[in-house]
């Protein structure tokens, strides 16, 4: 969770490349620990998608953010903060 939080801070500071590096590391750790289908993995994928989109890498970002939102919606529900954050990243 610390790496993801650091990545999100880097995004708020406008440093998308640094955010991407931190979020990729966080994603690898979460996938190894929890498996690809876990909602926490989707949370990190959504944040990573935002970092990619901020760098103009829309073709990489869109499937990550869309898949993450759909998984969070299914597993956590529409009212969960993480789902709302993922929806906001998609602009929905």
C-alpha positions in Angstrom: 0.0 0.0 0.0 2.9 2.4 0.7 4.2 2.2 -2.9 0.8 2.9 -4.3 0.3 5.8 -1.9 3.7 7.2 -3.0 2.7 6.7 -6.7 -0.5 8.6 -6.1 1.4 11.4 -4.4 3.7 11.6 -7.4 0.6 11.9 -9.7 -0.8 14.8 -7.6 2.6 16.5 -7.9 2.5 16.1 -11.7 5.3 13.5 -12.0 3.6 10.8 -14.0 6.8 8.9 -15.0 7.8 8.5 -11.3 4.2 7.5 -10.4 4.3 4.9 -13.2 7.5 3.3 -11.8 6.1 3.2 -8.2 2.8 1.9 -9.3 4.3 -0.8 -11.5 6.3 -2.0 -8.6 3.2 -1.9 -6.3 1.2 -3.8 -8.9 3.8 -6.6 -9.2 3.8 -7.0 -5.4 0.0 -7.1 -5.2 -0.3 -9.6 -8.0 2.3 -11.9 -6.4 0.7 -11.7 -3.0 -3.0 -11.6 -3.9 -3.5 -12.9 -7.4 -4.6 -11.1 -10.5 -8.3 -11.2 -9.7 -8.2 -9.4 -6.3 -9.8 -6.0 -6.0 -6.6 -4.5 -4.6 -4.9 -5.4 -7.8 -7.6 -3.6 -9.7 -7.2 -0.5 -7.5 -3.5 -0.4 -8.4 -4.2 -1.0 -12.1 -6.6 2.0 -12.1 -3.9 4.2 -10.6 -1.3 3.0 -13.1 -3.7 3.6 -15.9 -4.1 7.2 -14.8 -0.3 7.6 -14.8 -0.1 6.2 -18.3 -2.9 8.4 -19.5 -1.2 11.5 -18.1 1.8 10.6 -20.3 -0.4 10.4 -23.4 -0.3 6.6 -23.5 -4.0 6.2 -23.9 -3.9 2.9 -25.7 -2.2 1.3 -22.6 -4.2 3.2 -20.1 -7.7 2.6 -21.3 -7.9 -1.2 -20.9 -6.2 -1.0 -17.5 -8.6 1.6 -16.2 -11.7 0.0 -17.8 -10.9 -3.5 -16.5 -10.0 -2.2 -13.1 -13.3 -0.2 -12.8 -15.4 -3.2 -13.9 -13.6 -5.5 -11.4 -14.0 -3.0 -8.5 -17.6 -2.4 -9.4 -18.3 -6.2 -9.3 -16.3 -6.9 -6.1 -16.7 -3.7 -4.0 -19.9 -2.1 -5.4 -20.6 1.3 -6.8 -20.5 3.1 -3.5 -17.0 2.0 -2.5 -14.4 4.8 -2.5 -12.1 2.7 -4.6 -14.8 2.1 -7.2 -15.7 5.8 -7.3 -12.0 6.7 -7.7 -11.7 4.3 -10.6 -14.9 5.7 -12.2 -13.5 9.3 -11.9 -10.3 8.2 -13.6 -12.3 7.0 -16.5 -14.3 10.3 -16.6 -17.6 8.5 -16.1 
